[in-house]
Amino acid sequence: MEFLKQYLDIFVFGLLGLMSFVMVWFVIERYLFFARISLADYDHPDTLNIALTAHLTTIASIGANAPYIGLLGTVLGILITFYDLGQGGNIEPATIMLGLALALKATAMGLVVAIPAILFYNALLRKVDVITERWKRLQRS
């Protein structure tokens, strides 16, 4: 239990930090790709779709799973708080509230990672639709 108590925050916040770094990296890569795309290079809609949607699944997965990573950190933090209370017998409300408040920070951080990821994913998906329609219009002319 001491190992978990000592490294829980490092693990949860490290994983969420890695997820946010990957998300930001892929978002920037996608926007740069969309800015430089040459629609004339694509002769089939499937080839265009594969190129446009690269990395979008990763961004969506980060947005969908970051809250769960945060929730896992919260649940384990609450478990540690109750374990410490059981071991020490100290049932002061201030001690319990401090432990619970510290545990909830993991959920908050998970949401801080997830919300922008979902917003960027939706914006990029809209951009894919717009570029695909531009390509279709180019093919008709």
MOGIMO-V144506 format. One record per residue. N is the residue number from 1. SS is DSSP state (hx for helix, st for strand, lp for the rest). PHI is phi in whole degrees, -180 to 180 (none if undefined). D_CENTER is the distance of its C-alpha to the mean C-alpha in Angstrom with 2 decimals. Layout:
BEGIN
n->N ss->SS phi->PHI d_center->D_CENTER
n->N ss->SS phi->PHI d_center->D_CENTER
END
This chain:
BEGIN
n->1 ss->lp phi->none d_center->27.80
n->2 ss->hx phi->-64 d_center->28.30
n->3 ss->hx phi->-61 d_center->26.01
n->4 ss->hx phi->-62 d_center->23.17
n->5 ss->hx phi->-62 d_center->24.11
n->6 ss->hx phi->-77 d_center->24.22
n->7 ss->hx phi->-112 d_center->21.03
n->8 ss->hx phi->-61 d_center->18.59
n->9 ss->hx phi->-63 d_center->17.08
n->10 ss->hx phi->-61 d_center->17.07
n->11 ss->hx phi->-66 d_center->15.29
n->12 ss->hx phi->-65 d_center->12.55
n->13 ss->hx phi->-71 d_center->12.03
n->14 ss->hx phi->-65 d_center->12.55
n->15 ss->hx phi->-65 d_center->9.92
n->16 ss->hx phi->-66 d_center->7.26
n->17 ss->hx phi->-65 d_center->9.13
n->18 ss->hx phi->-63 d_center->9.18
n->19 ss->hx phi->-62 d_center->5.56
n->20 ss->hx phi->-69 d_center->5.79
n->21 ss->hx phi->-63 d_center->9.17
n->22 ss->hx phi->-62 d_center->8.64
n->23 ss->hx phi->-61 d_center->6.61
n->24 ss->hx phi->-63 d_center->9.49
n->25 ss->hx phi->-59 d_center->11.96
n->26 ss->hx phi->-69 d_center->11.54
n->27 ss->hx phi->-63 d_center->11.65
n->28 ss->hx phi->-62 d_center->14.75
n->29 ss->hx phi->-60 d_center->16.19
n->30 ss->hx phi->-65 d_center->16.06
n->31 ss->hx phi->-63 d_center->17.71
n->32 ss->hx phi->-65 d_center->20.27
n->33 ss->hx phi->-63 d_center->20.98
n->34 ss->hx phi->-64 d_center->21.53
n->35 ss->hx phi->-70 d_center->23.80
n->36 ss->hx phi->-107 d_center->25.91
n->37 ss->lp phi->-68 d_center->26.14
n->38 ss->lp phi->-111 d_center->29.71
n->39 ss->hx phi->-65 d_center->30.15
n->40 ss->hx phi->-67 d_center->33.59
n->41 ss->hx phi->-75 d_center->32.15
n->42 ss->lp phi->-113 d_center->30.95
n->43 ss->lp phi->-107 d_center->33.69
n->44 ss->lp phi->-133 d_center->31.84
n->45 ss->hx phi->-63 d_center->29.12
n->46 ss->hx phi->-68 d_center->27.28
n->47 ss->hx phi->-64 d_center->27.18
n->48 ss->hx phi->-63 d_center->25.84
n->49 ss->hx phi->-63 d_center->23.15
n->50 ss->hx phi->-63 d_center->22.01
n->51 ss->hx phi->-67 d_center->21.92
n->52 ss->hx phi->-73 d_center->20.11
n->53 ss->lp phi->-96 d_center->17.29
n->54 ss->lp phi->-58 d_center->16.53
n->55 ss->lp phi->74 d_center->12.91
n->56 ss->hx phi->-69 d_center->11.85
n->57 ss->hx phi->-64 d_center->11.23
n->58 ss->hx phi->-65 d_center->8.76
n->59 ss->hx phi->-63 d_center->6.80
n->60 ss->hx phi->-65 d_center->7.44
n->61 ss->hx phi->-65 d_center->6.78
n->62 ss->hx phi->-64 d_center->3.15
n->63 ss->hx phi->-63 d_center->3.76
n->64 ss->hx phi->-79 d_center->6.53
n->65 ss->hx phi->-103 d_center->6.21
n->66 ss->hx phi->-58 d_center->4.50
n->67 ss->hx phi->-63 d_center->7.70
n->68 ss->hx phi->-70 d_center->9.74
n->69 ss->hx phi->-64 d_center->9.29
n->70 ss->hx phi->-63 d_center->10.30
n->71 ss->hx phi->-66 d_center->12.96
n->72 ss->hx phi->-60 d_center->14.24
n->73 ss->hx phi->-62 d_center->14.78
n->74 ss->hx phi->-66 d_center->16.56
n->75 ss->hx phi->-62 d_center->18.70
n->76 ss->hx phi->-67 d_center->19.72
n->77 ss->hx phi->-65 d_center->20.50
n->78 ss->hx phi->-67 d_center->22.67
n->79 ss->hx phi->-59 d_center->24.28
n->80 ss->hx phi->-64 d_center->25.21
n->81 ss->hx phi->-60 d_center->26.60
n->82 ss->hx phi->-68 d_center->28.77
n->83 ss->hx phi->-63 d_center->29.86
n->84 ss->hx phi->-62 d_center->30.99
n->85 ss->hx phi->-64 d_center->32.81
n->86 ss->hx phi->-66 d_center->34.53
n->87 ss->hx phi->-76 d_center->35.62
n->88 ss->hx phi->-94 d_center->36.90
n->89 ss->lp phi->72 d_center->38.21
n->90 ss->lp phi->-87 d_center->37.11
n->91 ss->lp phi->-111 d_center->36.21
n->92 ss->lp phi->-83 d_center->36.10
n->93 ss->hx phi->-58 d_center->33.83
n->94 ss->hx phi->-63 d_center->32.58
n->95 ss->hx phi->-66 d_center->31.46
n->96 ss->hx phi->-65 d_center->29.62
n->97 ss->hx phi->-64 d_center->27.91
n->98 ss->hx phi->-63 d_center->26.84
n->99 ss->hx phi->-62 d_center->25.31
n->100 ss->hx phi->-69 d_center->23.45
n->101 ss->hx phi->-63 d_center->22.26
n->102 ss->hx phi->-67 d_center->20.93
n->103 ss->hx phi->-68 d_center->19.18
n->104 ss->hx phi->-70 d_center->17.41
n->105 ss->hx phi->-63 d_center->15.76
n->106 ss->hx phi->-67 d_center->13.13
n->107 ss->hx phi->-64 d_center->12.20
n->108 ss->hx phi->-60 d_center->12.33
n->109 ss->hx phi->-67 d_center->10.02
n->110 ss->hx phi->-60 d_center->7.36
n->111 ss->hx phi->-70 d_center->8.16
n->112 ss->hx phi->-62 d_center->8.37
n->113 ss->hx phi->-80 d_center->4.80
n->114 ss->hx phi->-72 d_center->4.23
n->115 ss->hx phi->-61 d_center->7.61
n->116 ss->hx phi->-63 d_center->7.81
n->117 ss->hx phi->-61 d_center->5.41
n->118 ss->hx phi->-69 d_center->7.79
n->119 ss->hx phi->-62 d_center->10.61
n->120 ss->hx phi->-65 d_center->10.48
n->121 ss->hx phi->-59 d_center->10.32
n->122 ss->hx phi->-64 d_center->13.27
n->123 ss->hx phi->-65 d_center->15.05
n->124 ss->hx phi->-68 d_center->14.94
n->125 ss->hx phi->-63 d_center->16.15
n->126 ss->hx phi->-64 d_center->18.92
n->127 ss->hx phi->-63 d_center->19.82
n->128 ss->hx phi->-61 d_center->20.20
n->129 ss->hx phi->-62 d_center->22.54
n->130 ss->hx phi->-65 d_center->24.52
n->131 ss->hx phi->-65 d_center->25.02
n->132 ss->hx phi->-62 d_center->26.05
n->133 ss->hx phi->-67 d_center->28.58
n->134 ss->hx phi->-62 d_center->29.90
n->135 ss->hx phi->-64 d_center->30.42
n->136 ss->hx phi->-62 d_center->32.28
n->137 ss->hx phi->-65 d_center->34.44
n->138 ss->hx phi->-65 d_center->35.21
n->139 ss->hx phi->-70 d_center->36.30
n->140 ss->hx phi->-77 d_center->38.70
n->141 ss->lp phi->-90 d_center->40.47
END
